[in-house]
Amino acid sequence: MNPKVFISQLDEAKIVSAIAEAEGKSSGEIRVYVSQRKRTDPLSFAQKRFLQMGMSKTRHRNAVLIYLVPRTRQFAIVGDQGVHEKCGDAFWQQVSAGMTELLKQGRLTEAILDAIQKVGDVLARHFPRGSDDQNELPDRIVRD
């Protein structure tokens, strides 16, 4: 899919709001990244972007990146060390399966919202928001 078409079909306001809501319940950080390039190995590029955007530097190592590559119709989800230790591979597979189904139906925004909600629930359970927590990373959608 053409990345510009993909982006135009996203309800950015809903996505940013969902990120803020999820982060409001935890100390975790969630970011959404849409690559306009042709990436055949989205996980590798997601891991690189995760590091480049400073996501591994959160206080509790509890950041999550949802990385979408419309050109190759692929995506990856990367969770930092703290999150992965709490939820494991089965959780990531569940989130990916839900996204895959919704993306196949053309429900782009809903796929991202579903992932944010599931990740947000896990973050809230394992990393509840403390009185001293602050938003460490921007909530906006990132594009390259």
Chimera marker file (.cmm) of the C-alpha trace (Angstrom):
<marker_set name="trace">
<marker id="1" x="0.000" y="0.000" z="0.000" r="1" g="1" b="0" radius="0.5"/>
<marker id="2" x="1.164" y="3.509" z="-0.709" r="1" g="1" b="0" radius="0.5"/>
<marker id="3" x="2.368" y="5.008" z="2.602" r="1" g="1" b="0" radius="0.5"/>
<marker id="4" x="0.678" y="8.357" z="1.918" r="1" g="1" b="0" radius="0.5"/>
<marker id="5" x="-2.651" y="6.608" z="1.353" r="1" g="1" b="0" radius="0.5"/>
<marker id="6" x="-2.093" y="4.547" z="4.497" r="1" g="1" b="0" radius="0.5"/>
<marker id="7" x="-1.345" y="7.637" z="6.571" r="1" g="1" b="0" radius="0.5"/>
<marker id="8" x="-4.314" y="9.510" z="5.114" r="1" g="1" b="0" radius="0.5"/>
<marker id="9" x="-6.607" y="6.690" z="6.238" r="1" g="1" b="0" radius="0.5"/>
<marker id="10" x="-5.402" y="6.830" z="9.839" r="1" g="1" b="0" radius="0.5"/>
<marker id="11" x="-7.333" y="8.772" z="12.439" r="1" g="1" b="0" radius="0.5"/>
<marker id="12" x="-4.271" y="10.355" z="13.996" r="1" g="1" b="0" radius="0.5"/>
<marker id="13" x="-6.237" y="12.168" z="16.698" r="1" g="1" b="0" radius="0.5"/>
<marker id="14" x="-7.740" y="8.883" z="17.946" r="1" g="1" b="0" radius="0.5"/>
<marker id="15" x="-4.340" y="7.186" z="17.937" r="1" g="1" b="0" radius="0.5"/>
<marker id="16" x="-2.620" y="9.997" z="19.842" r="1" g="1" b="0" radius="0.5"/>
<marker id="17" x="-5.520" y="10.097" z="22.306" r="1" g="1" b="0" radius="0.5"/>
<marker id="18" x="-5.300" y="6.324" z="22.838" r="1" g="1" b="0" radius="0.5"/>
<marker id="19" x="-1.567" y="6.573" z="23.500" r="1" g="1" b="0" radius="0.5"/>
<marker id="20" x="-2.118" y="9.357" z="26.043" r="1" g="1" b="0" radius="0.5"/>
<marker id="21" x="-4.899" y="7.394" z="27.735" r="1" g="1" b="0" radius="0.5"/>
<marker id="22" x="-2.814" y="4.201" z="27.936" r="1" g="1" b="0" radius="0.5"/>
<marker id="23" x="0.206" y="6.088" z="29.232" r="1" g="1" b="0" radius="0.5"/>
<marker id="24" x="-1.985" y="7.863" z="31.786" r="1" g="1" b="0" radius="0.5"/>
<marker id="25" x="-2.504" y="4.545" z="33.550" r="1" g="1" b="0" radius="0.5"/>
<marker id="26" x="1.144" y="3.504" z="33.675" r="1" g="1" b="0" radius="0.5"/>
<marker id="27" x="4.724" y="4.688" z="33.659" r="1" g="1" b="0" radius="0.5"/>
<marker id="28" x="5.174" y="3.052" z="30.237" r="1" g="1" b="0" radius="0.5"/>
<marker id="29" x="5.685" y="4.741" z="26.889" r="1" g="1" b="0" radius="0.5"/>
<marker id="30" x="4.063" y="3.803" z="23.574" r="1" g="1" b="0" radius="0.5"/>
<marker id="31" x="5.071" y="5.140" z="20.176" r="1" g="1" b="0" radius="0.5"/>
<marker id="32" x="3.692" y="4.507" z="16.688" r="1" g="1" b="0" radius="0.5"/>
<marker id="33" x="6.023" y="4.769" z="13.693" r="1" g="1" b="0" radius="0.5"/>
<marker id="34" x="4.992" y="4.612" z="10.027" r="1" g="1" b="0" radius="0.5"/>
<marker id="35" x="7.830" y="4.001" z="7.590" r="1" g="1" b="0" radius="0.5"/>
<marker id="36" x="7.351" y="5.318" z="4.087" r="1" g="1" b="0" radius="0.5"/>
<marker id="37" x="10.238" y="3.204" z="2.831" r="1" g="1" b="0" radius="0.5"/>
<marker id="38" x="10.219" y="-0.335" z="1.533" r="1" g="1" b="0" radius="0.5"/>
<marker id="39" x="11.361" y="-2.465" z="4.453" r="1" g="1" b="0" radius="0.5"/>
<marker id="40" x="11.550" y="-6.226" z="4.007" r="1" g="1" b="0" radius="0.5"/>
<marker id="41" x="12.660" y="-6.877" z="7.587" r="1" g="1" b="0" radius="0.5"/>
<marker id="42" x="10.446" y="-4.640" z="9.724" r="1" g="1" b="0" radius="0.5"/>
<marker id="43" x="11.619" y="-6.102" z="13.026" r="1" g="1" b="0" radius="0.5"/>
<marker id="44" x="15.245" y="-5.210" z="12.322" r="1" g="1" b="0" radius="0.5"/>
<marker id="45" x="14.345" y="-1.657" z="11.346" r="1" g="1" b="0" radius="0.5"/>
<marker id="46" x="11.943" y="-1.330" z="14.280" r="1" g="1" b="0" radius="0.5"/>
<marker id="47" x="14.721" y="-2.317" z="16.661" r="1" g="1" b="0" radius="0.5"/>
<marker id="48" x="17.037" y="0.278" z="15.104" r="1" g="1" b="0" radius="0.5"/>
<marker id="49" x="14.395" y="3.022" z="15.307" r="1" g="1" b="0" radius="0.5"/>
<marker id="50" x="13.611" y="2.020" z="18.879" r="1" g="1" b="0" radius="0.5"/>
<marker id="51" x="17.204" y="2.746" z="19.856" r="1" g="1" b="0" radius="0.5"/>
<marker id="52" x="17.545" y="5.858" z="17.654" r="1" g="1" b="0" radius="0.5"/>
<marker id="53" x="14.455" y="7.425" z="19.225" r="1" g="1" b="0" radius="0.5"/>
<marker id="54" x="15.812" y="6.882" z="22.733" r="1" g="1" b="0" radius="0.5"/>
<marker id="55" x="13.113" y="4.405" z="23.668" r="1" g="1" b="0" radius="0.5"/>
<marker id="56" x="15.581" y="2.185" z="25.522" r="1" g="1" b="0" radius="0.5"/>
<marker id="57" x="16.356" y="5.069" z="27.869" r="1" g="1" b="0" radius="0.5"/>
<marker id="58" x="13.061" y="5.208" z="29.725" r="1" g="1" b="0" radius="0.5"/>
<marker id="59" x="13.388" y="5.022" z="33.482" r="1" g="1" b="0" radius="0.5"/>
<marker id="60" x="11.765" y="1.576" z="33.821" r="1" g="1" b="0" radius="0.5"/>
<marker id="61" x="12.771" y="0.199" z="30.396" r="1" g="1" b="0" radius="0.5"/>
<marker id="62" x="9.062" y="-0.093" z="29.598" r="1" g="1" b="0" radius="0.5"/>
<marker id="63" x="8.654" y="1.506" z="26.181" r="1" g="1" b="0" radius="0.5"/>
<marker id="64" x="6.863" y="-0.152" z="23.253" r="1" g="1" b="0" radius="0.5"/>
<marker id="65" x="7.151" y="0.705" z="19.560" r="1" g="1" b="0" radius="0.5"/>
<marker id="66" x="4.473" y="-0.209" z="17.015" r="1" g="1" b="0" radius="0.5"/>
<marker id="67" x="6.304" y="-0.008" z="13.669" r="1" g="1" b="0" radius="0.5"/>
<marker id="68" x="4.271" y="-0.132" z="10.437" r="1" g="1" b="0" radius="0.5"/>
<marker id="69" x="5.559" y="-0.562" z="6.883" r="1" g="1" b="0" radius="0.5"/>
<marker id="70" x="2.634" y="-0.003" z="4.479" r="1" g="1" b="0" radius="0.5"/>
<marker id="71" x="4.744" y="-0.528" z="1.328" r="1" g="1" b="0" radius="0.5"/>
<marker id="72" x="5.406" y="-4.169" z="2.225" r="1" g="1" b="0" radius="0.5"/>
<marker id="73" x="2.228" y="-4.606" z="4.277" r="1" g="1" b="0" radius="0.5"/>
<marker id="74" x="4.198" y="-5.596" z="7.348" r="1" g="1" b="0" radius="0.5"/>
<marker id="75" x="4.664" y="-4.403" z="10.901" r="1" g="1" b="0" radius="0.5"/>
<marker id="76" x="6.651" y="-5.157" z="14.023" r="1" g="1" b="0" radius="0.5"/>
<marker id="77" x="6.156" y="-4.510" z="17.697" r="1" g="1" b="0" radius="0.5"/>
<marker id="78" x="9.184" y="-3.984" z="19.897" r="1" g="1" b="0" radius="0.5"/>
<marker id="79" x="8.993" y="-3.900" z="23.662" r="1" g="1" b="0" radius="0.5"/>
<marker id="80" x="11.900" y="-2.916" z="25.853" r="1" g="1" b="0" radius="0.5"/>
<marker id="81" x="13.524" y="-5.263" z="28.322" r="1" g="1" b="0" radius="0.5"/>
<marker id="82" x="11.287" y="-4.381" z="31.275" r="1" g="1" b="0" radius="0.5"/>
<marker id="83" x="8.053" y="-4.997" z="29.359" r="1" g="1" b="0" radius="0.5"/>
<marker id="84" x="9.227" y="-8.180" z="27.679" r="1" g="1" b="0" radius="0.5"/>
<marker id="85" x="10.328" y="-9.677" z="31.006" r="1" g="1" b="0" radius="0.5"/>
<marker id="86" x="6.797" y="-9.161" z="32.355" r="1" g="1" b="0" radius="0.5"/>
<marker id="87" x="4.717" y="-10.352" z="29.411" r="1" g="1" b="0" radius="0.5"/>
<marker id="88" x="6.828" y="-12.706" z="27.246" r="1" g="1" b="0" radius="0.5"/>
<marker id="89" x="6.509" y="-13.892" z="23.659" r="1" g="1" b="0" radius="0.5"/>
<marker id="90" x="2.919" y="-15.122" z="23.934" r="1" g="1" b="0" radius="0.5"/>
<marker id="91" x="1.699" y="-11.592" z="24.628" r="1" g="1" b="0" radius="0.5"/>
<marker id="92" x="3.485" y="-10.126" z="21.590" r="1" g="1" b="0" radius="0.5"/>
<marker id="93" x="2.070" y="-12.902" z="19.404" r="1" g="1" b="0" radius="0.5"/>
<marker id="94" x="-1.442" y="-12.134" z="20.676" r="1" g="1" b="0" radius="0.5"/>
<marker id="95" x="-1.077" y="-8.415" z="19.941" r="1" g="1" b="0" radius="0.5"/>
<marker id="96" x="0.360" y="-9.171" z="16.488" r="1" g="1" b="0" radius="0.5"/>
<marker id="97" x="-2.440" y="-11.605" z="15.670" r="1" g="1" b="0" radius="0.5"/>
<marker id="98" x="-5.077" y="-9.025" z="16.571" r="1" g="1" b="0" radius="0.5"/>
<marker id="99" x="-3.388" y="-6.364" z="14.473" r="1" g="1" b="0" radius="0.5"/>
<marker id="100" x="-2.953" y="-8.723" z="11.523" r="1" g="1" b="0" radius="0.5"/>
<marker id="101" x="-6.653" y="-9.592" z="11.459" r="1" g="1" b="0" radius="0.5"/>
<marker id="102" x="-7.783" y="-5.969" z="11.593" r="1" g="1" b="0" radius="0.5"/>
<marker id="103" x="-5.222" y="-4.838" z="9.013" r="1" g="1" b="0" radius="0.5"/>
<marker id="104" x="-6.379" y="-7.571" z="6.613" r="1" g="1" b="0" radius="0.5"/>
<marker id="105" x="-9.901" y="-6.156" z="6.953" r="1" g="1" b="0" radius="0.5"/>
<marker id="106" x="-8.610" y="-2.692" z="6.081" r="1" g="1" b="0" radius="0.5"/>
<marker id="107" x="-9.362" y="-1.411" z="9.579" r="1" g="1" b="0" radius="0.5"/>
<marker id="108" x="-6.067" y="0.431" z="9.910" r="1" g="1" b="0" radius="0.5"/>
<marker id="109" x="-6.801" y="2.782" z="12.783" r="1" g="1" b="0" radius="0.5"/>
<marker id="110" x="-8.624" y="0.050" z="14.701" r="1" g="1" b="0" radius="0.5"/>
<marker id="111" x="-5.610" y="-2.271" z="14.350" r="1" g="1" b="0" radius="0.5"/>
<marker id="112" x="-3.338" y="0.306" z="15.935" r="1" g="1" b="0" radius="0.5"/>
<marker id="113" x="-5.893" y="1.211" z="18.606" r="1" g="1" b="0" radius="0.5"/>
<marker id="114" x="-6.313" y="-2.453" z="19.513" r="1" g="1" b="0" radius="0.5"/>
<marker id="115" x="-2.555" y="-2.875" z="19.924" r="1" g="1" b="0" radius="0.5"/>
<marker id="116" x="-2.278" y="0.305" z="21.992" r="1" g="1" b="0" radius="0.5"/>
<marker id="117" x="-5.108" y="-0.837" z="24.268" r="1" g="1" b="0" radius="0.5"/>
<marker id="118" x="-3.581" y="-4.300" z="24.822" r="1" g="1" b="0" radius="0.5"/>
<marker id="119" x="-0.112" y="-2.883" z="25.426" r="1" g="1" b="0" radius="0.5"/>
<marker id="120" x="-1.549" y="-0.191" z="27.670" r="1" g="1" b="0" radius="0.5"/>
<marker id="121" x="-3.348" y="-2.802" z="29.779" r="1" g="1" b="0" radius="0.5"/>
<marker id="122" x="-0.127" y="-4.765" z="30.283" r="1" g="1" b="0" radius="0.5"/>
<marker id="123" x="1.812" y="-1.614" z="31.107" r="1" g="1" b="0" radius="0.5"/>
<marker id="124" x="-0.831" y="-0.540" z="33.641" r="1" g="1" b="0" radius="0.5"/>
<marker id="125" x="-0.784" y="-3.960" z="35.287" r="1" g="1" b="0" radius="0.5"/>
<marker id="126" x="2.992" y="-4.270" z="35.566" r="1" g="1" b="0" radius="0.5"/>
<marker id="127" x="4.065" y="-0.611" z="35.632" r="1" g="1" b="0" radius="0.5"/>
<marker id="128" x="1.327" y="1.385" z="37.371" r="1" g="1" b="0" radius="0.5"/>
<marker id="129" x="1.615" y="5.132" z="37.155" r="1" g="1" b="0" radius="0.5"/>
<marker id="130" x="3.307" y="6.724" z="40.133" r="1" g="1" b="0" radius="0.5"/>
<marker id="131" x="2.855" y="10.238" z="41.452" r="1" g="1" b="0" radius="0.5"/>
<marker id="132" x="6.267" y="11.227" z="40.065" r="1" g="1" b="0" radius="0.5"/>
<marker id="133" x="5.774" y="9.766" z="36.564" r="1" g="1" b="0" radius="0.5"/>
<marker id="134" x="6.060" y="12.013" z="33.552" r="1" g="1" b="0" radius="0.5"/>
<marker id="135" x="5.645" y="11.556" z="29.834" r="1" g="1" b="0" radius="0.5"/>
<marker id="136" x="9.177" y="10.738" z="28.688" r="1" g="1" b="0" radius="0.5"/>
<marker id="137" x="8.485" y="10.491" z="24.937" r="1" g="1" b="0" radius="0.5"/>
<marker id="138" x="6.137" y="12.333" z="22.541" r="1" g="1" b="0" radius="0.5"/>
<marker id="139" x="2.778" y="10.676" z="21.812" r="1" g="1" b="0" radius="0.5"/>
<marker id="140" x="2.550" y="11.734" z="18.155" r="1" g="1" b="0" radius="0.5"/>
<marker id="141" x="2.862" y="9.355" z="15.202" r="1" g="1" b="0" radius="0.5"/>
<marker id="142" x="6.412" y="9.334" z="13.812" r="1" g="1" b="0" radius="0.5"/>
<marker id="143" x="7.074" y="9.091" z="10.071" r="1" g="1" b="0" radius="0.5"/>
<marker id="144" x="10.263" y="8.785" z="8.064" r="1" g="1" b="0" radius="0.5"/>
<link id1="1" id2="2" r="1" g="1" b="0" radius="0.2"/>
<link id1="2" id2="3" r="1" g="1" b="0" radius="0.2"/>
<link id1="3" id2="4" r="1" g="1" b="0" radius="0.2"/>
<link id1="4" id2="5" r="1" g="1" b="0" radius="0.2"/>
<link id1="5" id2="6" r="1" g="1" b="0" radius="0.2"/>
<link id1="6" id2="7" r="1" g="1" b="0" radius="0.2"/>
<link id1="7" id2="8" r="1" g="1" b="0" radius="0.2"/>
<link id1="8" id2="9" r="1" g="1" b="0" radius="0.2"/>
<link id1="9" id2="10" r="1" g="1" b="0" radius="0.2"/>
<link id1="10" id2="11" r="1" g="1" b="0" radius="0.2"/>
<link id1="11" id2="12" r="1" g="1" b="0" radius="0.2"/>
<link id1="12" id2="13" r="1" g="1" b="0" radius="0.2"/>
<link id1="13" id2="14" r="1" g="1" b="0" radius="0.2"/>
<link id1="14" id2="15" r="1" g="1" b="0" radius="0.2"/>
<link id1="15" id2="16" r="1" g="1" b="0" radius="0.2"/>
<link id1="16" id2="17" r="1" g="1" b="0" radius="0.2"/>
<link id1="17" id2="18" r="1" g="1" b="0" radius="0.2"/>
<link id1="18" id2="19" r="1" g="1" b="0" radius="0.2"/>
<link id1="19" id2="20" r="1" g="1" b="0" radius="0.2"/>
<link id1="20" id2="21" r="1" g="1" b="0" radius="0.2"/>
<link id1="21" id2="22" r="1" g="1" b="0" radius="0.2"/>
<link id1="22" id2="23" r="1" g="1" b="0" radius="0.2"/>
<link id1="23" id2="24" r="1" g="1" b="0" radius="0.2"/>
<link id1="24" id2="25" r="1" g="1" b="0" radius="0.2"/>
<link id1="25" id2="26" r="1" g="1" b="0" radius="0.2"/>
<link id1="26" id2="27" r="1" g="1" b="0" radius="0.2"/>
<link id1="27" id2="28" r="1" g="1" b="0" radius="0.2"/>
<link id1="28" id2="29" r="1" g="1" b="0" radius="0.2"/>
<link id1="29" id2="30" r="1" g="1" b="0" radius="0.2"/>
<link id1="30" id2="31" r="1" g="1" b="0" radius="0.2"/>
<link id1="31" id2="32" r="1" g="1" b="0" radius="0.2"/>
<link id1="32" id2="33" r="1" g="1" b="0" radius="0.2"/>
<link id1="33" id2="34" r="1" g="1" b="0" radius="0.2"/>
<link id1="34" id2="35" r="1" g="1" b="0" radius="0.2"/>
<link id1="35" id2="36" r="1" g="1" b="0" radius="0.2"/>
<link id1="36" id2="37" r="1" g="1" b="0" radius="0.2"/>
<link id1="37" id2="38" r="1" g="1" b="0" radius="0.2"/>
<link id1="38" id2="39" r="1" g="1" b="0" radius="0.2"/>
<link id1="39" id2="40" r="1" g="1" b="0" radius="0.2"/>
<link id1="40" id2="41" r="1" g="1" b="0" radius="0.2"/>
<link id1="41" id2="42" r="1" g="1" b="0" radius="0.2"/>
<link id1="42" id2="43" r="1" g="1" b="0" radius="0.2"/>
<link id1="43" id2="44" r="1" g="1" b="0" radius="0.2"/>
<link id1="44" id2="45" r="1" g="1" b="0" radius="0.2"/>
<link id1="45" id2="46" r="1" g="1" b="0" radius="0.2"/>
<link id1="46" id2="47" r="1" g="1" b="0" radius="0.2"/>
<link id1="47" id2="48" r="1" g="1" b="0" radius="0.2"/>
<link id1="48" id2="49" r="1" g="1" b="0" radius="0.2"/>
<link id1="49" id2="50" r="1" g="1" b="0" radius="0.2"/>
<link id1="50" id2="51" r="1" g="1" b="0" radius="0.2"/>
<link id1="51" id2="52" r="1" g="1" b="0" radius="0.2"/>
<link id1="52" id2="53" r="1" g="1" b="0" radius="0.2"/>
<link id1="53" id2="54" r="1" g="1" b="0" radius="0.2"/>
<link id1="54" id2="55" r="1" g="1" b="0" radius="0.2"/>
<link id1="55" id2="56" r="1" g="1" b="0" radius="0.2"/>
<link id1="56" id2="57" r="1" g="1" b="0" radius="0.2"/>
<link id1="57" id2="58" r="1" g="1" b="0" radius="0.2"/>
<link id1="58" id2="59" r="1" g="1" b="0" radius="0.2"/>
<link id1="59" id2="60" r="1" g="1" b="0" radius="0.2"/>
<link id1="60" id2="61" r="1" g="1" b="0" radius="0.2"/>
<link id1="61" id2="62" r="1" g="1" b="0" radius="0.2"/>
<link id1="62" id2="63" r="1" g="1" b="0" radius="0.2"/>
<link id1="63" id2="64" r="1" g="1" b="0" radius="0.2"/>
<link id1="64" id2="65" r="1" g="1" b="0" radius="0.2"/>
<link id1="65" id2="66" r="1" g="1" b="0" radius="0.2"/>
<link id1="66" id2="67" r="1" g="1" b="0" radius="0.2"/>
<link id1="67" id2="68" r="1" g="1" b="0" radius="0.2"/>
<link id1="68" id2="69" r="1" g="1" b="0" radius="0.2"/>
<link id1="69" id2="70" r="1" g="1" b="0" radius="0.2"/>
<link id1="70" id2="71" r="1" g="1" b="0" radius="0.2"/>
<link id1="71" id2="72" r="1" g="1" b="0" radius="0.2"/>
<link id1="72" id2="73" r="1" g="1" b="0" radius="0.2"/>
<link id1="73" id2="74" r="1" g="1" b="0" radius="0.2"/>
<link id1="74" id2="75" r="1" g="1" b="0" radius="0.2"/>
<link id1="75" id2="76" r="1" g="1" b="0" radius="0.2"/>
<link id1="76" id2="77" r="1" g="1" b="0" radius="0.2"/>
<link id1="77" id2="78" r="1" g="1" b="0" radius="0.2"/>
<link id1="78" id2="79" r="1" g="1" b="0" radius="0.2"/>
<link id1="79" id2="80" r="1" g="1" b="0" radius="0.2"/>
<link id1="80" id2="81" r="1" g="1" b="0" radius="0.2"/>
<link id1="81" id2="82" r="1" g="1" b="0" radius="0.2"/>
<link id1="82" id2="83" r="1" g="1" b="0" radius="0.2"/>
<link id1="83" id2="84" r="1" g="1" b="0" radius="0.2"/>
<link id1="84" id2="85" r="1" g="1" b="0" radius="0.2"/>
<link id1="85" id2="86" r="1" g="1" b="0" radius="0.2"/>
<link id1="86" id2="87" r="1" g="1" b="0" radius="0.2"/>
<link id1="87" id2="88" r="1" g="1" b="0" radius="0.2"/>
<link id1="88" id2="89" r="1" g="1" b="0" radius="0.2"/>
<link id1="89" id2="90" r="1" g="1" b="0" radius="0.2"/>
<link id1="90" id2="91" r="1" g="1" b="0" radius="0.2"/>
<link id1="91" id2="92" r="1" g="1" b="0" radius="0.2"/>
<link id1="92" id2="93" r="1" g="1" b="0" radius="0.2"/>
<link id1="93" id2="94" r="1" g="1" b="0" radius="0.2"/>
<link id1="94" id2="95" r="1" g="1" b="0" radius="0.2"/>
<link id1="95" id2="96" r="1" g="1" b="0" radius="0.2"/>
<link id1="96" id2="97" r="1" g="1" b="0" radius="0.2"/>
<link id1="97" id2="98" r="1" g="1" b="0" radius="0.2"/>
<link id1="98" id2="99" r="1" g="1" b="0" radius="0.2"/>
<link id1="99" id2="100" r="1" g="1" b="0" radius="0.2"/>
<link id1="100" id2="101" r="1" g="1" b="0" radius="0.2"/>
<link id1="101" id2="102" r="1" g="1" b="0" radius="0.2"/>
<link id1="102" id2="103" r="1" g="1" b="0" radius="0.2"/>
<link id1="103" id2="104" r="1" g="1" b="0" radius="0.2"/>
<link id1="104" id2="105" r="1" g="1" b="0" radius="0.2"/>
<link id1="105" id2="106" r="1" g="1" b="0" radius="0.2"/>
<link id1="106" id2="107" r="1" g="1" b="0" radius="0.2"/>
<link id1="107" id2="108" r="1" g="1" b="0" radius="0.2"/>
<link id1="108" id2="109" r="1" g="1" b="0" radius="0.2"/>
<link id1="109" id2="110" r="1" g="1" b="0" radius="0.2"/>
<link id1="110" id2="111" r="1" g="1" b="0" radius="0.2"/>
<link id1="111" id2="112" r="1" g="1" b="0" radius="0.2"/>
<link id1="112" id2="113" r="1" g="1" b="0" radius="0.2"/>
<link id1="113" id2="114" r="1" g="1" b="0" radius="0.2"/>
<link id1="114" id2="115" r="1" g="1" b="0" radius="0.2"/>
<link id1="115" id2="116" r="1" g="1" b="0" radius="0.2"/>
<link id1="116" id2="117" r="1" g="1" b="0" radius="0.2"/>
<link id1="117" id2="118" r="1" g="1" b="0" radius="0.2"/>
<link id1="118" id2="119" r="1" g="1" b="0" radius="0.2"/>
<link id1="119" id2="120" r="1" g="1" b="0" radius="0.2"/>
<link id1="120" id2="121" r="1" g="1" b="0" radius="0.2"/>
<link id1="121" id2="122" r="1" g="1" b="0" radius="0.2"/>
<link id1="122" id2="123" r="1" g="1" b="0" radius="0.2"/>
<link id1="123" id2="124" r="1" g="1" b="0" radius="0.2"/>
<link id1="124" id2="125" r="1" g="1" b="0" radius="0.2"/>
<link id1="125" id2="126" r="1" g="1" b="0" radius="0.2"/>
<link id1="126" id2="127" r="1" g="1" b="0" radius="0.2"/>
<link id1="127" id2="128" r="1" g="1" b="0" radius="0.2"/>
<link id1="128" id2="129" r="1" g="1" b="0" radius="0.2"/>
<link id1="129" id2="130" r="1" g="1" b="0" radius="0.2"/>
<link id1="130" id2="131" r="1" g="1" b="0" radius="0.2"/>
<link id1="131" id2="132" r="1" g="1" b="0" radius="0.2"/>
<link id1="132" id2="133" r="1" g="1" b="0" radius="0.2"/>
<link id1="133" id2="134" r="1" g="1" b="0" radius="0.2"/>
<link id1="134" id2="135" r="1" g="1" b="0" radius="0.2"/>
<link id1="135" id2="136" r="1" g="1" b="0" radius="0.2"/>
<link id1="136" id2="137" r="1" g="1" b="0" radius="0.2"/>
<link id1="137" id2="138" r="1" g="1" b="0" radius="0.2"/>
<link id1="138" id2="139" r="1" g="1" b="0" radius="0.2"/>
<link id1="139" id2="140" r="1" g="1" b="0" radius="0.2"/>
<link id1="140" id2="141" r="1" g="1" b="0" radius="0.2"/>
<link id1="141" id2="142" r="1" g="1" b="0" radius="0.2"/>
<link id1="142" id2="143" r="1" g="1" b="0" radius="0.2"/>
<link id1="143" id2="144" r="1" g="1" b="0" radius="0.2"/>
</marker_set>
